[in-house]
């Protein structure tokens, strides 16, 4: 039996992650110099624009939901961080916990348990684990006899974004698409030597990256889901799968390599973080920390994207020269895009959409204008980076005909790419403490600055090709607002408001770094915030918007925190918001990454409308060392991807820090989990 490492026995990085996570996921980005050294102005330096808080309220009407007043609860066993937020539960005459519709459950207390903890009256089960076979001929997982061939037919590692799509004609079945962001070799291979990985270990890692498509079916008399092995739609996309490069930069000289002189065909995808589901039935996947896979960076553009000089952590460049920038300088330019996959066509070639720009994509979630044009929102997950949107010039075709499907697969190749610039309406009042200005809210105006439309650049001194390939530099020149790690950016299907998860930024306010501004109001920001944008609902393609901070995260006892005006003694503590999703009632659900309050990461629901707007309740926590990812919120089921469980400093196969999900003596495995009510009713009602 393995002996567990002491939980939280080593200090974590500034954002709350372990050093092991930072090492394998982002190449110790916390300890590297901030790549954005541009001198463009930030929101605190700019006089407030024409839009105000009043115009924001006009731009997106608040839908009032009648609800009985009552306190939420944080359960027993809470530690120091949650004690200040604990309150007695209030139940209705029917015995259910009170709250906004969709959030009527007893909150889970913050904890450090090595399991998935769910509210009373709920059950859970693992849907699928790393290594489970999904393709015909793939063997059962054997941690002591792994191979690249086996892994290429098995569910990949470190599951992140999830999408569930209905499967017509097969009752009780859905198509699940999962991202596999990165690999943690020291938790995958016994006796792993990071200085001398073997070719087999490297090829297993190539196969464990990418995407999985797997059909899942409901279990009778429960909310559990189980994979359907060998289904005709099941598929693995890996670091060596052929891709098409499409859009205005396809074929450009900056994308041509020795292996692909056309600049239109790439091999593989990796570090896929969050994503999106399109109205036309495809899925989008953001390539994020691609810099950590490329060695020997030396150019200014390499530095701007975080490609460091010297060897990489995984040493892939020893086994394929395309990962060596000194030998194949353009290969890195073929990563950092949004990938589009058709999960209903297992023979289709996935595509990299250059019109959406190249940066560290956290995700990409589209919505339609009233005239049917897709608008895609995206965040660049790094300190002092920007958030973007793309507005297609084409309208979506309705229906399922072949012509409609072929047309819709071109929607993300033509349009305009924008970056956001924000101004506050309380200049001179932001002191970095998180104290609210005199008008009571952090709010102001915003502008979408066009960067490129098709083959036309809107950035002086840069060609359109350069704008798409070096989008960060284009945004620098355009004067975009430097933000606190923009991660997921999602529009609400109910209100049209757009929510930007800003995870944290402990560099803000340090010597030589930008100080606080109204959209990023705290220096040394370790807990993050969520920004709310109001665009015209009938035309999100407009170039003006209003904004305000919806949530300023942290311990509710901290005066700097804010929960949309809801009483802070009646909310759960939250730190480091990462991904967001919406339930059928219009509530926003938030997953966290790197909780800096001393407890495990979790999933939270928060009301965005009505009298309970800002009421935030913790729905679950994930095991020790894990991150909560990929939330999918259905009427009767919640899915989360439990990524990197047991990923604490000093952990290894021989010395694990977690026994999840299979117990002592079994290797720790990332997995997807489903949660449902034991009485069979809808979640939170």
C-alpha positions in Angstrom: 0.0 0.0 0.0 1.3 3.5 -0.9 2.0 6.0 1.9 0.4 9.3 1.3 2.3 12.5 1.3 1.2 15.0 4.0 -1.5 17.1 2.5 -0.5 20.7 1.7 2.9 20.0 3.2 4.7 22.3 0.9 4.1 26.0 0.0 2.0 26.7 -3.0 2.6 29.3 -5.7 1.1 32.7 -5.4 -2.1 31.7 -7.1 -2.6 28.7 -4.9 -1.3 26.0 -7.2 1.4 23.6 -6.3 4.8 24.1 -7.9 4.4 20.7 -9.6 1.3 21.9 -11.4 3.0 25.1 -12.6 6.0 23.0 -13.8 4.0 20.7 -16.0 1.1 22.9 -17.1 2.5 26.3 -17.8 6.3 26.0 -17.4 6.5 27.9 -14.1 4.9 31.0 -15.6 4.4 32.4 -12.1 8.2 32.6 -11.7 9.0 33.9 -15.2 9.1 37.6 -16.2 5.7 38.8 -17.4 5.8 38.5 -21.2 3.7 41.7 -21.7 6.2 44.5 -21.3 4.2 46.9 -23.6 3.6 50.5 -22.4 0.0 50.7 -23.6 -2.3 52.5 -21.1 -4.4 50.6 -18.7 -7.9 51.4 -17.5 -6.8 53.5 -14.5 -5.0 55.9 -16.8 -7.9 56.7 -19.1 -10.7 59.2 -18.6 -14.1 57.5 -18.4 -15.9 57.0 -21.7 -19.3 57.9 -22.9 -21.1 54.9 -21.4 -21.9 54.8 -17.7 -23.5 52.5 -15.2 -26.9 53.8 -16.2 -26.3 52.9 -19.8 -25.2 49.4 -18.8 -28.5 49.0 -17.0 -30.3 50.1 -20.2 -28.2 47.8 -22.4 -29.2 44.6 -20.5 -32.5 44.5 -18.7 -32.5 42.8 -15.4 -35.1 40.0 -15.2 -36.5 39.9 -11.7 -37.0 36.5 -10.2 -39.3 36.4 -7.2 -37.8 34.4 -4.4 -38.3 34.2 -0.7 -35.6 35.9 1.4 -33.4 33.5 3.5 -29.9 32.7 4.4 -27.6 30.2 2.7 -25.4 27.9 4.7 -21.8 26.7 4.8 -21.9 23.3 6.5 -20.1 22.1 9.6 -16.5 21.4 9.7 -15.5 24.7 8.2 -12.0 26.0 8.6 -10.8 29.6 9.2 -11.4 30.9 5.7 -15.0 29.8 5.6 -16.0 30.4 9.2 -16.6 34.1 8.6 -19.1 33.2 5.8 -21.0 30.5 7.7 -24.7 31.0 8.3 -27.6 28.9 9.4 -29.6 27.2 6.6 -33.1 28.4 5.9 -35.6 25.8 4.7 -39.0 26.3 3.2 -42.1 24.7 4.5 -41.5 21.8 2.1 -38.1 21.2 3.8 -35.8 22.2 0.9 -32.9 24.6 1.4 -33.9 28.1 0.3 -32.2 30.0 -2.4 -32.5 31.1 -6.0 -34.2 28.6 -8.3 -31.5 26.2 -9.4 -29.4 26.8 -6.3 -31.6 25.3 -3.6 -29.1 23.0 -2.0 -27.2 23.1 1.2 -23.7 24.4 0.4 -20.7 22.2 0.8 -18.2 23.5 3.4 -14.7 24.3 2.2 -12.5 21.3 3.0 -9.3 19.4 2.2 -10.9 16.0 1.8 -9.3 13.6 -0.7 -12.6 13.0 -2.5 -15.4 14.7 -4.5 -17.7 16.2 -1.8 -21.3 16.9 -2.8 -24.3 18.4 -1.0 -26.6 16.3 1.2 -29.2 14.5 -0.9 -26.9 14.1 -3.9 -25.0 11.1 -5.3 -22.0 10.9 -7.6 -20.0 8.5 -9.8 -17.0 8.5 -12.1 -18.0 8.6 -15.7 -14.6 7.8 -17.2 -11.0 7.8 -16.1 -7.7 8.3 -17.8 -6.7 5.2 -19.7 -10.2 3.6 -20.1 -10.5 2.1 -23.6 -12.9 4.0 -25.9 -11.8 2.7 -29.4 -12.1 -0.7 -30.8 -9.0 -2.8 -30.0 -7.8 -0.6 -27.2 -6.8 -2.7 -24.1 -7.8 -2.1 -20.5 -5.6 0.4 -18.7 -2.5 -1.1 -17.1 -0.3 1.5 -15.4 2.7 -0.8 -15.4 2.4 -1.7 -19.1 1.5 1.5 -20.8 2.2 2.1 -24.5 1.6 4.8 -27.1 -0.5 2.5 -29.2 -2.8 1.7 -26.2 -3.0 5.3 -25.1 -4.1 6.4 -28.6 -7.3 4.3 -28.1 -7.9 5.2 -24.5 -9.3 8.3 -22.7 -6.5 10.9 -22.4 -4.9 12.5 -19.4 -5.9 15.6 -17.4 -9.4 16.2 -18.7 -10.5 19.8 -18.8 -13.3 21.2 -21.0 -16.4 19.1 -21.4 -19.2 19.3 -23.9 -22.3 17.1 -24.0 -24.3 17.0 -27.2 -27.6 15.2 -27.9 -27.3 12.0 -30.0 -30.3 11.7 -32.2 -31.8 8.3 -32.7 -30.1 6.7 -29.7 -32.3 7.2 -26.6 -30.5 8.0 -23.4 -27.1 8.6 -25.1 -25.1 11.7 -25.6 -21.8 12.6 -27.2 -19.2 13.8 -24.7 -16.1 15.7 -26.0 -13.3 16.3 -23.5 -10.0 18.3 -23.7 -6.8 16.7 -22.4 -4.8 19.7 -21.4 -1.4 18.4 -20.4 0.5 15.4 -19.0 2.1 15.1 -15.6 4.8 12.5 -16.3 6.0 12.1 -12.7 2.4 10.9 -11.8 2.1 8.7 -14.9 5.3 6.7 -15.0 7.0 4.7 -12.2 10.7 5.7 -11.8 10.3 8.6 -14.2 13.6 10.5 -14.8 12.7 14.0 -16.0 16.1 14.6 -17.4 16.1 11.4 -19.5 12.5 10.5 -20.7 12.4 7.5 -22.9 10.9 7.6 -26.4 8.1 5.4 -25.3 7.2 7.8 -22.5 7.3 10.8 -24.8 5.0 9.0 -27.4 2.6 8.0 -24.6 2.4 11.7 -23.6 1.8 12.7 -27.2 -1.1 10.2 -27.3 -2.4 11.4 -23.9 -2.7 15.0 -25.0 -5.5 16.3 -27.3 -9.2 15.5 -27.3 -11.5 12.5 -26.7 -14.9 12.0 -28.3 -16.9 9.3 -26.4 -20.5 8.4 -26.4 -22.0 8.1 -22.9 -25.3 6.6 -21.9 -27.5 7.1 -18.8 -27.8 4.3 -16.2 -31.3 3.3 -15.3 -32.8 4.7 -12.1 -29.9 7.1 -11.5 -28.1 10.1 -12.9 -25.0 8.2 -13.6 -23.4 8.1 -17.1 -21.2 5.4 -18.5 -19.0 5.3 -21.7 -20.1 3.2 -24.7 -16.8 1.6 -25.8 -16.2 1.1 -29.5 -19.1 3.3 -30.5 -18.7 4.5 -34.1 -18.4 8.1 -33.1 -15.7 7.5 -30.5 -12.4 9.1 -31.4 -9.0 10.3 -30.1 -7.3 13.4 -31.3 -3.6 13.5 -30.2 -0.4 15.5 -30.6 0.2 13.7 -34.0 -3.4 13.9 -35.5 -3.5 15.7 -38.9 -5.2 19.1 -38.8 -6.2 21.7 -41.5 -5.1 25.3 -41.0 -7.9 27.5 -42.3 -8.8 31.2 -42.4 -7.0 34.3 -43.6 -3.5 33.3 -42.3 -3.6 29.8 -43.8 -0.7 29.3 -46.2 1.1 32.4 -45.0 4.9 32.3 -44.9 4.9 32.5 -41.1 3.1 29.1 -41.0 5.2 27.2 -43.5 7.6 24.6 -42.3 10.0 22.0 -43.9 7.4 19.3 -43.3 4.5 21.5 -44.6 5.7 24.0 -47.2 2.0 24.8 -47.9 1.4 26.2 -44.4 -2.0 24.6 -44.4 -1.5 21.2 -42.6 -0.4 20.7 -39.0 0.2 17.8 -36.8 -1.6 17.7 -33.5 -3.0 19.8 -30.7 -2.0 20.2 -27.1 -2.6 22.1 -24.0 -6.2 22.4 -24.8 -7.8 24.1 -21.9 -11.4 25.3 -22.1 -13.6 25.5 -25.2 -17.1 26.0 -26.4 -20.0 24.4 -28.1 -21.4 26.0 -31.3 -25.0 26.4 -32.3 -24.3 24.3 -35.4 -23.2 21.3 -33.4 -19.4 21.4 -33.4 -17.0 22.0 -30.5 -14.2 24.6 -30.0 -11.0 23.9 -28.1 -8.4 26.6 -27.0 -4.7 25.8 -27.3 -3.3 27.5 -24.2 0.2 27.2 -22.8 1.8 26.0 -26.1 5.1 27.7 -25.3 6.2 25.0 -22.9 6.5 22.4 -25.7 9.0 24.4 -27.7 12.8 24.6 -27.0 15.5 27.2 -27.8 13.4 30.3 -28.3 15.5 33.4 -29.0 13.4 35.9 -31.0 11.4 38.8 -29.5 8.2 37.1 -30.7 9.2 33.9 -28.9 9.7 36.0 -25.7 6.3 37.7 -26.1 4.7 34.2 -26.2 6.8 32.8 -23.4 9.0 30.4 -25.5 12.1 30.2 -23.4 15.7 29.6 -24.4 17.1 26.2 -23.6 15.5 22.8 -23.2 11.8 22.1 -22.4 10.6 20.2 -19.3 9.4 17.2 -21.4 12.4 17.1 -23.8 10.1 16.5 -26.8 12.7 18.3 -29.0 15.0 15.3 -28.6 12.6 13.1 -30.4 11.0 15.4 -33.0 12.9 18.4 -34.4 9.6 20.4 -34.9 9.7 21.2 -31.2 13.1 22.9 -31.6 12.5 26.5 -32.6 16.2 26.8 -33.6 15.7 24.1 -36.2 12.1 24.7 -37.2 11.3 28.3 -36.4 7.7 28.4 -37.7 6.3 25.2 -36.1 5.4 27.1 -32.9 3.3 29.5 -34.9 1.0 26.6 -35.8 -0.1 26.3 -32.2 -2.0 28.7 -30.0 -5.2 28.7 -32.0 -8.8 27.7 -31.5 -9.5 24.2 -32.9 -12.9 23.3 -34.3 -14.0 19.6 -34.2 -17.1 17.9 -35.8 -17.8 15.2 -33.2 -20.5 13.7 -35.4 -18.1 12.9 -38.3 -15.3 10.6 -37.1 -13.6 10.9 -40.4 -13.5 14.7 -40.5 -10.2 16.6 -40.3 -10.2 19.1 -37.3 -9.4 22.6 -38.2 -7.3 25.4 -36.7 -9.1 28.7 -37.1 -6.6 31.5 -37.8 -9.3 34.2 -38.0 -9.7 33.9 -34.2 -6.1 34.9 -33.5 -3.1 33.2 -31.9 -2.5 33.6 -28.1 -2.9 31.5 -25.0 -6.6 30.6 -25.6 -8.5 29.6 -22.5 -11.7 28.9 -24.4 -14.0 30.1 -27.1 -17.8 30.3 -26.6 -20.0 31.6 -29.4 -23.4 33.1 -29.6 -25.5 34.4 -32.5 -26.5 37.9 -33.4 -30.2 38.4 -34.2 -29.3 38.1 -37.9 -27.5 34.8 -37.3 -23.8 35.7 -37.3 -21.6 33.9 -34.7 -19.8 36.0 -32.2 -17.0 34.2 -30.3 -15.6 35.4 -27.0 -12.0 34.5 -25.9 -9.6 35.1 -23.1 -5.7 35.1 -23.1 -4.8 33.4 -19.9 -1.7 35.2 -18.7 -1.0 38.1 -16.3 -1.6 41.5 -18.0 -3.1 39.9 -21.1 -6.3 40.8 -22.9 -9.7 39.4 -23.9 -11.1 39.3 -27.4 -14.1 38.7 -29.6 -14.5 37.6 -33.2 -17.6 38.6 -35.2 -18.3 36.4 -38.3 -19.3 38.1 -41.5 -21.5 35.1 -42.5 -24.8 33.9 -41.2 -25.4 30.4 -39.9 -27.6 28.2 -42.0 -30.3 26.3 -40.1 -31.0 22.6 -40.5 -29.0 19.5 -40.8 -28.6 19.2 -44.5 -25.1 18.5 -45.9 -25.1 22.0 -47.5 -25.9 23.6 -44.2 -23.2 21.7 -42.4 -20.6 22.4 -45.0 -21.5 26.1 -44.9 -21.4 26.3 -41.2 -17.9 24.8 -41.1 -16.7 28.0 -42.8 -18.3 30.5 -40.4 -15.2 31.0 -38.3 -12.9 31.8 -41.2 -14.3 35.2 -42.2 -15.0 38.1 -40.0 -13.4 40.7 -37.7 -11.1 40.1 -34.7 -11.4 42.6 -31.8 -9.6 43.2 -28.5 -11.2 45.0 -25.5 -10.3 48.4 -24.0 -11.9 49.4 -20.8 -12.3 52.7 -19.0 -13.5 53.3 -15.5 -16.0 56.0 -14.4 -14.3 56.8 -11.1 -10.9 58.1 -12.1 -8.6 58.9 -9.1 -10.6 56.8 -6.7 -9.0 53.4 -7.2 -6.3 52.9 -4.5 -5.5 49.2 -5.0 -7.2 48.1 -1.7 -10.4 46.9 -3.3 -12.3 49.8 -1.6 -15.3 50.8 -3.7 -15.5 54.2 -5.3 -18.1 56.8 -4.3 -20.7 55.5 -6.8 -20.7 52.1 -5.0 -19.5 50.0 -8.0 -16.5 49.2 -10.1 -17.9 50.0 -13.5 -17.4 52.0 -16.7 -17.3 51.8 -20.5 -15.6 49.6 -23.0 -14.6 49.6 -26.7 -13.9 46.7 -29.0 -10.9 47.7 -31.1 -10.7 46.0 -34.5 -7.4 44.2 -35.2 -8.0 42.6 -38.6 -10.8 41.8 -41.0 -10.0 39.0 -43.5 -6.8 40.1 -45.2 -7.0 43.7 -44.0 -5.1 44.7 -41.0 -6.4 47.5 -38.8 -3.1 47.8 -36.8 -0.6 50.3 -38.3 2.7 48.7 -39.1 1.5 45.1 -39.1 0.2 43.0 -42.0 -3.0 40.9 -41.5 -0.8 37.8 -41.4 1.2 39.3 -38.6 -1.9 40.3 -36.7 -3.2 36.8 -36.7 0.1 35.0 -35.9 1.3 37.6 -33.4 -2.1 38.7 -32.0 -0.6 39.7 -28.6 1.7 42.2 -30.3 -1.2 43.6 -32.3 -3.3 44.1 -29.1 -0.3 45.8 -27.5 -0.2 48.3 -30.3 -3.9 48.8 -30.3 -3.8 49.9 -26.6 -5.9 47.1 -25.1 -6.5 46.9 -21.4 -4.1 44.7 -19.4 -6.2 42.3 -17.2 -5.8 39.9 -14.3 -5.5 36.6 -16.3 -8.6 36.5 -18.5 -9.7 32.9 -18.6 -13.1 31.8 -19.6 -15.3 34.4 -21.4 -19.0 33.2 -21.7 -22.2 34.9 -22.7 -25.4 34.2 -20.7 -28.0 32.4 -22.9 -30.7 34.2 -20.9 -29.6 37.8 -20.7 -26.9 38.2 -23.3 -24.5 39.6 -20.7 -20.9 38.4 -21.1 -18.9 37.2 -18.1 -15.1 37.3 -18.0 -13.4 35.1 -15.3 -10.2 36.9 -14.2 -8.4 34.3 -12.1 -5.7 36.3 -10.2 -2.6 38.4 -10.8 -0.2 38.7 -7.9 2.1 40.9 -10.0 -0.3 43.8 -10.2 1.1 46.8 -8.4 4.6 45.5 -8.0 7.5 47.8 -8.9 7.5 48.3 -12.7 4.2 46.6 -13.2 0.8 48.2 -13.9 -1.1 49.3 -10.8 -4.7 48.8 -9.9 -7.5 50.2 -12.1 -11.3 50.0 -11.9 -11.6 46.7 -13.7 -8.7 45.2 -11.8 -9.0 47.1 -8.4 -6.6 45.1 -6.1 -2.9 45.1 -6.1 -1.2 41.7 -5.5 -4.5 40.2 -6.5 -4.5 36.5 -5.4 -8.2 35.7 -5.5 -9.5 37.2 -8.8 -12.8 38.7 -10.0 -15.5 38.3 -12.6 -16.3 41.0 -15.0 -19.8 41.5 -16.5 -20.3 43.1 -19.9 -23.5 44.5 -21.3 -23.6 44.6 -25.1 -26.7 45.3 -27.2 -28.5 42.0 -27.1 -29.8 42.3 -30.7 -26.3 43.3 -32.0 -23.3 42.0 -30.0 -21.3 43.0 -33.1 -21.4 46.6 -31.9 -18.1 48.1 -30.9 -19.2 49.7 -27.6 -20.2 48.1 -24.3 -20.7 48.9 -20.6 -19.1 46.8 -17.9 -19.0 46.3 -14.1 -17.5 43.9 -11.7 -20.1 41.3 -10.8 -17.9 39.5 -8.2 -14.7 40.3 -6.4 -13.5 36.9 -5.0 -12.0 36.0 -1.6 -13.1 35.5 2.0 -16.5 37.2 2.4 -15.1 38.6 5.7 -12.6 40.6 3.7 -13.9 44.1 3.0 -12.4 44.0 -0.5 -14.8 41.2 -1.6 -18.1 41.9 -3.4 -20.9 39.6 -4.5 -23.1 41.8 -6.7 -24.4 43.5 -3.6 -25.8 40.3 -2.0 -25.2 40.1 1.8 -21.7 38.7 2.2 -22.5 36.8 5.4 -24.8 34.6 3.3 -22.4 33.4 0.6 -19.7 30.8 0.3 -16.0 31.9 0.1 -14.5 31.6 -3.4 -11.0 32.1 -4.8 -9.5 32.0 -8.3 -12.5 31.7 -10.7 -11.5 29.9 -13.8 -14.3 28.4 -16.0 -18.0 29.4 -16.1 -21.1 27.8 -17.4 -24.9 28.5 -17.1 -27.7 26.3 -15.9 -31.3 26.2 -17.4 -32.4 28.8 -14.9 -29.8 31.4 -15.9 -27.5 30.9 -12.9 -23.8 31.0 -13.5 -21.7 28.2 -12.3 -18.0 28.8 -11.6 -15.1 26.3 -11.3 -12.0 27.4 -9.5 -8.3 26.8 -10.1 -5.7 27.4 -7.3 -7.9 28.3 -4.3 -5.8 30.6 -2.1 -8.1 30.3 0.9 -6.6 27.1 2.2 -9.1 24.6 0.9 -9.6 22.4 -2.2 -10.9 23.8 -5.4 -14.7 23.6 -6.1 -17.7 24.3 -8.2 -20.0 27.2 -7.2 -23.4 28.4 -8.4 -24.4 32.1 -8.3 -27.6 33.9 -9.2 -27.1 36.5 -11.9 -30.7 38.0 -11.8 -33.4 39.1 -9.5 -33.5 39.7 -5.8 -30.9 37.1 -5.1 -28.4 38.3 -7.7 -24.9 37.6 -6.2 -26.1 34.7 -4.0 -23.2 32.3 -4.3 -23.2 28.7 -3.0 -20.5 26.0 -3.2 -21.9 22.8 -4.8 -18.9 20.5 -4.6 -15.2 20.3 -3.9 -12.6 18.1 -5.7 -9.9 16.0 -4.2 -6.5 17.0 -2.9 -4.3 18.7 -5.5 -7.0 18.7 -8.1 -8.6 21.5 -10.2 -12.3 21.8 -11.0 -12.8 21.9 -14.8 -15.3 21.6 -17.6 -18.5 22.1 -15.8 -21.7 21.0 -17.6 -24.9 21.9 -15.9 -28.0 20.0 -17.0 -31.5 19.9 -15.5 -30.8 16.7 -13.5 -27.1 16.3 -13.7 -23.8 18.2 -13.1 -20.6 17.1 -14.7 -17.1 18.2 -13.7 -13.7 17.2 -15.0 -11.4 16.5 -12.1 -8.0 17.5 -13.4 -4.6 16.7 -11.9 -5.7 15.1 -8.6 -2.8 14.5 -6.2 -0.6 17.0 -8.0 1.3 18.3 -5.0 5.0 19.0 -4.6 7.0 15.9 -4.1 4.3 13.5 -5.4 5.1 10.7 -7.7 3.8 7.2 -8.6 5.9 5.8 -5.8 4.9 8.5 -3.3 1.3 9.6 -4.1 -0.4 12.6 -2.5 -3.9 11.3 -3.3 -5.7 7.9 -3.6 -8.6 9.3 -5.7 -10.5 7.9 -7.5 -9.9 4.2 -6.8 -8.4 4.0 -3.3 -5.1 3.1 -1.7 -2.7 1.0 -3.8 -4.1 2.3 -7.1 -2.5 5.0 -9.3 -4.2 8.4 -9.1 -6.1 9.2 -12.3 -7.8 12.3 -13.6 -11.5 11.5 -14.3 -14.9 12.9 -15.2 -17.6 12.8 -12.5 -21.4 13.1 -12.7 -23.5 14.4 -9.7 -27.3 14.1 -9.4 -30.0 14.2 -6.8 -30.9 11.0 -5.1 -34.6 11.7 -5.4 -34.4 12.0 -9.2 -35.5 15.6 -9.3 -33.9 18.6 -11.0 -30.7 20.1 -9.5 -31.4 23.0 -7.2 -35.2 23.2 -7.4 
